């Protein structure tokens, strides 16, 4: 498999991705099989910590929590401070306002796009939520981590697995 060369995590220690010289594991694809491979080829050479102070994220299941903690223990802690054990243990929230609160990492809120052909280019999930707040009819948003694009939604339909997506919901404005 090769050496771990990069770890990307939220400010609270939740691992979003681990890169090796052969593969990139996102939070959605990081499996328990990955932690069985010994890292004998060197140390972590890069850690990216996403400082979105308004976001805290939690893995979808206990299995994901164990996987993320073990992966960080077996790799990142040898070359850097292990913060993965500090991952949130409550429901994920986005606290930019009282309108937009809940988020889900690794899921796309499929459909309901307010402008599907021209998604906004933004720098973070918090900026995507703020954009949704500008529209009274916006009830959800999806941010793509890879493209940094934001789709505002006027309805929520179904959540589909998408490792590059962060999705949130908002209450309709009373405007």
N, C-alpha and C positions, 0 to 999 in steps of 0.2 A: 504494500500500500504506500509506503513512503513516510517521510517525516511530517508531522503537523507543522505547518508554516504560518498559519493565521487563525485567530479566534476572533469572532465578532460577537459582541454581547451588548445587552442593554445596560444602562447605568446601574441597575440593581443586580447585575450578575447573570441574568437569564441569557443563556447562549442562543444566538440566532444562527450562527454558522461556524463551521470548522473547515479550514482548507488544508489539504495536503498537496504535495507536488503532483499528484495524479488525479485528485478528485476534490470536489467541493460538496460538503454536506451542509444542507440548510437545516434549520430547526425542525422542519417537517420531515426530512429524510434521514436525520440522524437516528440510527437504529441501535439496538442492543448488540448487534453483530459487530459494530464498529469498535466498541470498547474492548473486544476480545483480541484485537490486533495490537501487539506491543509496539510502542514507539521507541525504536532502538536506533534511529538514524539521525538524531540531533534534537535540538531544542526548538521551542516556538520562537519564531523570529518576528512575529507581528501580532499585536492584539489591538483590535479596533473597538473602542467602547463608544456606543451611540448615546450621547448625552441628551436624551429627550426627558427632561426632568418631570414632565407631566404624564409620562407613560410608565406604567408598571405592568409587566406581563407575567403570565403563569403558564406553564405547559398544560396541555389539554388533559393529561392523565398522570397518575403517579408513576407509571412506567417511563414517561418522558422525563419526569423530574429526576428519577434515578439515573437514566441514561445521561442526561446533561451533567449531572453532578459527577458521575464516574468518569465521563469523558474529560472533564476539566481536571479532575484529580489525577488522572493518568497522564495528562499531557501538560496543560497550561501551568499547573501549580509547580512544575519543576523549573520553569523559567520565569514565572511571574506570580504575583499574588493571586491565590484562588479566591474568586468572589462568587463562583457559581453556587456555593452553598447558601448564599444570601438571597436566592431567588424568591420572589414573592409567593406567598401561600394563599392569597385571596383572589377573588375575581379581578380580572384586569380592568383598569379604569383609565380613561383619558379625562383629566380634570381641567380642560381649558374653559369649560363653562358648565352651567347646569343643564344646557340643552344636549350636548354631545358627551356621552359618558362611557358606554360599553365599547370594548374593542375585542376582536378575535384575531389572533395571529395565525397565518397559514390558511386562511379561508378567504374566498372571493364572494361577495354578495352579487350573484349573477343577475343581470337584467336590471331594469328600472333606471337606466342611465338618463340623466337629464340632458346630457349632450355627449352621446357615445362617439361621435366623430371627432370631437375636439376636447379630449381630456386635458385638464390643467397640468402644467409642469410646476411642481412644488418641491420643497426640500425635505419635508418630513411628514409623518402621519399627523402630527399636531397641526401643521399648516393645512393639510387636507380637511381636517375636522373644522378648522376655522373658516375655510372656504364654504363648507356645507352650512355653517351657521349664518352665512350671508344671505342664503336663500330661504324664504319662509316655508317653501314646500319640500325642502331637503330633509329626508328622514334617515339617510344612511350615506356612507362614503366608502370607497375602497382606494387604498394607496398601494401602488406597486413599487416595491423596494428597488428592483433592478432598473426600471425606467424612470422612477421618480415622478410618475403620473398619478393624477387624482381624478377619480370618477365620482361625481356627486349623484345621488340617487333620490328619486321622488317616491320610491316604494321599495320595500324589502321583499325579496323573493326567496331564493334558496341559497344556502351557503355551500359552496363547492370547494374542495381541496385545491389550494394553490400556494405552494411554498413561498412565493414572492409577494404575497398579498397580506395586507393588514386592513381589516374592515372594521368600521364602527357604525353605531346607530345614534341618531339624534331624535329628540322630540320635535314635533312640528311647532313652528313658531306661532305665537299668537298675534303676529303683526298683520 
